[in-house]
Amino acid sequence: MGVPEKVLNVLSRLMEGRKTRLEVTDKGEVRISRWINIRKGFLQGDSYSPVGFCLTEVPIAMMLEETDGYKMGQPGETDLKKTHCLFIDFIDDLKVYQKNHRKLEIANEMIAKASMDTGACYGMKKCAEAV
């Protein structure tokens, strides 16, 4: 993807050795879990989380820009505006609108390929389609 080696090294070091504990209160008694190692992913709220977001989402947006997209406008209008109607609500919630089912399949394949390239994990089995 062309990410400078120094940037990758910094991000790798920032993510090393992360761990957490869970704390549960049950009938007034506090129970604390053992340390749980976090092996991958960006922690929400970390200052470098937006960098990770950009590294994983920008390639997808760039690939989708090359598709036909979805034309929108008033009924009967001949000069419809091209839009991709790409909404990213959360890092793991991506909505893409395409003209027909086949174009949506192509867009999904592009997203799957880009996510493999960036290491992002999208739950393709959770994807829903509205036709």
C-alpha positions as CSV (number, residue, x, y, z in Angstrom):
1,M,0.0,0.0,0.0
2,G,3.0,2.3,0.1
3,V,2.9,3.0,3.9
4,P,6.4,4.1,5.0
5,E,8.3,1.4,7.0
6,K,8.8,3.9,9.8
7,V,5.1,4.5,10.2
8,L,4.4,0.7,10.3
9,N,7.2,0.2,12.9
10,V,5.7,3.0,15.1
11,L,2.2,1.6,14.9
12,S,3.5,-2.0,15.6
13,R,5.3,-0.8,18.7
14,L,2.3,1.2,19.9
15,M,0.2,-1.9,19.7
16,E,2.6,-4.3,21.4
17,G,1.9,-5.6,24.8
18,R,-1.6,-4.3,25.2
19,K,-3.7,-6.0,27.8
20,T,-6.8,-5.4,29.8
21,R,-8.8,-6.8,32.7
22,L,-12.6,-7.1,33.1
23,E,-14.2,-6.0,36.3
24,V,-17.7,-7.2,37.3
25,T,-19.6,-6.4,40.4
26,D,-21.8,-9.2,41.6
27,K,-24.0,-8.8,44.7
28,G,-21.6,-6.1,46.0
29,E,-18.5,-8.3,45.4
30,V,-16.0,-7.0,42.8
31,R,-14.5,-9.7,40.6
32,I,-11.5,-8.9,38.4
33,S,-10.4,-11.2,35.6
34,R,-6.9,-12.3,34.8
35,W,-5.0,-10.1,32.4
36,I,-6.3,-10.5,28.8
37,N,-3.8,-9.9,26.0
38,I,-5.0,-7.9,23.0
39,R,-3.4,-9.3,19.9
40,K,-4.7,-7.2,17.1
41,G,-6.9,-4.2,16.2
42,F,-7.0,-0.5,17.2
43,L,-8.4,0.4,20.5
44,Q,-11.2,2.9,20.2
45,G,-10.3,6.2,21.7
46,D,-6.5,5.8,21.2
47,S,-5.0,8.8,19.5
48,Y,-3.6,6.7,16.7
49,S,-7.0,5.1,16.0
50,P,-7.9,7.7,13.3
51,V,-4.6,6.8,11.5
52,G,-5.6,3.2,11.4
53,F,-9.1,4.2,10.2
54,C,-7.6,6.1,7.3
55,L,-5.2,3.4,6.4
56,T,-8.0,0.9,6.2
57,E,-10.9,3.0,4.8
58,V,-9.2,5.3,2.3
59,P,-8.1,2.5,-0.1
60,I,-11.7,1.2,-0.1
61,A,-13.1,4.6,-0.8
62,M,-10.6,5.1,-3.7
63,M,-11.5,1.7,-5.2
64,L,-15.3,2.5,-5.0
65,E,-14.7,5.9,-6.7
66,E,-13.8,3.8,-9.8
67,T,-17.2,2.1,-9.9
68,D,-20.3,3.5,-11.7
69,G,-21.8,4.4,-8.4
70,Y,-25.5,5.2,-8.0
71,K,-27.2,8.1,-9.9
72,M,-29.5,10.3,-7.9
73,G,-31.9,13.1,-8.8
74,Q,-35.5,14.1,-9.2
75,P,-37.8,11.8,-11.2
76,G,-37.6,12.6,-14.9
77,E,-34.4,14.6,-14.5
78,T,-31.9,13.7,-17.3
79,D,-28.8,15.2,-15.7
80,L,-28.5,12.9,-12.7
81,K,-25.6,13.4,-10.4
82,K,-23.2,10.5,-9.8
83,T,-22.7,9.6,-6.2
84,H,-21.4,6.6,-4.3
85,C,-23.6,7.1,-1.3
86,L,-20.8,5.8,0.8
87,F,-21.6,6.1,4.4
88,I,-19.1,5.0,7.0
89,D,-20.9,5.2,10.3
90,F,-18.3,3.3,12.4
91,I,-15.1,1.6,11.4
92,D,-16.9,-1.7,11.0
93,D,-20.1,-0.4,9.5
94,L,-19.9,0.4,5.8
95,K,-22.9,1.0,3.5
96,V,-22.5,1.0,-0.2
97,Y,-25.3,1.6,-2.8
98,Q,-24.9,0.5,-6.4
99,K,-27.2,0.5,-9.5
100,N,-28.0,-3.2,-9.5
101,H,-27.2,-6.5,-7.8
102,R,-24.2,-7.4,-10.1
103,K,-22.6,-4.0,-9.5
104,L,-23.1,-4.5,-5.8
105,E,-21.4,-7.9,-6.0
106,I,-18.4,-6.3,-7.7
107,A,-18.2,-3.5,-5.1
108,N,-18.3,-6.2,-2.3
109,E,-15.5,-8.1,-4.0
110,M,-13.5,-4.9,-4.2
111,I,-14.1,-4.2,-0.5
112,A,-13.1,-7.8,0.4
113,K,-9.9,-7.4,-1.6
114,A,-9.0,-4.0,-0.1
115,S,-9.7,-5.3,3.4
116,M,-7.4,-8.3,2.8
117,D,-4.7,-5.9,1.6
118,T,-5.0,-3.6,4.7
119,G,-5.6,-6.3,7.3
120,A,-9.0,-5.0,8.2
121,C,-11.6,-7.6,9.0
122,Y,-15.1,-7.1,7.6
123,G,-17.8,-9.6,8.5
124,M,-18.8,-10.3,5.0
125,K,-21.2,-13.0,6.3
126,K,-23.1,-10.2,8.2
127,C,-23.6,-8.2,5.0
128,A,-27.1,-7.4,4.0
129,E,-28.4,-6.5,0.6
130,A,-31.5,-4.6,-0.3
131,V,-32.5,-4.9,-4.0
